[in-house]
């Protein structure tokens, strides 16, 4: 067992007799203390939770990126005219004459 510089704290856990018996038997079968087995199980559980959190964060990021791409594509395919003050290019232009001008005279 390696010597670590981390401080340890005592943790008390209430469990039913059957679970306690199974834990002690497993520790005996593996030839190590029950406390070591508990620490390993808790570390594995916490690591699994971190992996699930990472997966949730990745899924949320991908959903946000997908929504942003859809917004960009939708705005490019269906442009909406700007709102606000009228731009000079939006003013109605006089149409070209369709008939020859009337003779003057």
C-alpha positions in Angstrom: 0.0 0.0 0.0 1.5 3.4 -1.0 1.8 6.2 1.5 -0.2 9.3 0.3 0.0 12.8 1.6 -3.8 13.1 1.5 -5.7 13.3 4.7 -8.3 10.7 5.3 -11.6 11.0 7.1 -13.6 8.4 8.9 -17.0 7.5 7.3 -19.7 5.5 9.0 -22.1 3.6 6.8 -25.2 1.8 8.0 -26.0 -1.3 6.0 -28.2 -4.3 6.6 -26.6 -7.5 7.9 -26.8 -9.4 4.6 -24.9 -6.7 2.8 -22.3 -6.6 5.6 -21.9 -10.3 5.4 -21.5 -10.3 1.6 -18.9 -7.5 1.9 -16.9 -9.4 4.4 -17.0 -12.6 2.4 -15.9 -10.7 -0.8 -13.0 -9.1 1.1 -11.9 -12.5 2.4 -12.1 -14.0 -1.1 -10.0 -11.3 -2.5 -7.6 -11.3 0.4 -7.8 -7.7 1.3 -9.5 -5.5 4.0 -13.2 -4.7 3.7 -12.3 -0.9 4.0 -10.1 -1.1 0.9 -12.8 -2.9 -1.0 -15.3 -0.1 0.0 -12.9 2.6 -1.0 -12.4 1.0 -4.4 -16.2 0.6 -4.9 -16.9 4.2 -4.0 -14.1 5.5 -6.3 -15.5 3.4 -9.1 -19.0 4.7 -8.5 -17.8 8.3 -8.4 -15.8 7.8 -11.6 -18.9 6.4 -13.3 -20.8 9.4 -12.2 -18.2 11.7 -13.7 -18.3 9.7 -17.0 -22.1 10.2 -17.0 -21.7 13.9 -16.4 -19.2 14.1 -19.2 -21.6 12.3 -21.5 -24.5 14.7 -20.5 -22.3 17.7 -21.1 -21.2 16.4 -24.5 -24.8 15.7 -25.5 -25.9 19.2 -24.4 -23.0 20.8 -26.4 -23.8 18.8 -29.5 -27.5 19.8 -29.2 -26.6 23.4 -28.9 -24.2 23.2 -31.9 -26.9 21.5 -33.9 -29.4 24.2 -33.0 -27.0 26.9 -34.0 -26.3 25.3 -37.4 -30.0 24.9 -38.0 -30.5 28.6 -37.1 -27.8 29.6 -39.5 -29.1 27.5 -42.4 -32.7 28.5 -41.8 -31.8 32.2 -41.8 -29.8 31.7 -45.0 -32.6 29.9 -46.8 -35.4 32.1 -45.5 -34.0 35.6 -45.1 -36.2 38.1 -43.3 -36.1 41.7 -44.3 -34.5 43.9 -41.7 -36.8 45.8 -39.4 -36.3 49.3 -38.3 -35.7 52.5 -40.4 -36.1 52.0 -44.1 -32.8 51.7 -46.0 -32.3 53.6 -49.2 -32.2 50.4 -51.2 -35.7 49.4 -49.9 -37.5 52.5 -51.2 -39.8 51.9 -54.1 -38.1 52.8 -57.3 -40.1 54.2 -60.2 -40.8 51.6 -62.8 -39.5 51.9 -66.3 -42.0 53.3 -68.8 -43.8 50.6 -70.7 -45.3 52.9 -73.4 -43.5 55.4 -75.5 -43.8 58.9 -74.3 -46.7 60.9 -75.7 -45.8 63.2 -78.6 -45.3 66.8 -77.5 -46.8 69.4 -79.5 
